[in-house]
Amino acid sequence: MQTHKIAGKVMESLDAFHGSRPAIDAQNVLIVRGMSGKKFDDEMVVVLSDLLKTIGAQEIDIFSNDGGDIIGIMDERIRANVPIQSETDISGIHMMKDSLEAMGCDVDYNLGILDDSGIFIVSWRDKSGIGPRFVEVVVAALE
C-alpha cells in the first residue's frame, strides 16, 4: 500500500521506525506514532522540509487553499474510521501546536503531497532537549 510505504520512509528517515505503532491503519488513511532518539543538526522545520523533498513530495503551505483542501480530505478519512465530535478546523493544527508549546515542547510540522497521497508530519520534544523526539505521520489517499 502506498500509505505504508510513505509512512515507512518518513519514520525511517527520522529514526522513529523501530517501535512505532499505527494509531489508525485503514484502507485510505494511516497514522503512525513513534519516538526518535536521533539528534538533528538543523532546526526541525528544515529537517521536515528536506525530508519531504527527499521522498519526492511537494511541500504545501498548510494555511493555503490547497493546504486546507488536503487537511479537509485527511480529516474526512480519519472521521470515517474514528468518531470525532468537533468540526474540521484548519486552525486546530495551530491550537495543537500552542497546546504542546504550553506544556514546554518544541513543535514543528509540515504538509506535503506525493502522487495521490497527502502527508502531514508533526514532531515535538521537551524544550530541555531531554528525552525522545515524538513523531506522528498521517498519510491519506486524496482520491
Secondary structure, 3 states (H helix, E strand, C coil): CHHHHHHHHHHHHCCCCCCCEEEEECCCEEEEEEEECCCCCCCHHHHHHHHHHHCCCEEECCCCHHHHHHHHHHHHHHHCCCCCCCCCCCHHHHHHHHHHHHCCEEEEEEEEEECCEEEEEEEEEECCCCCCEEEEEEEEECC
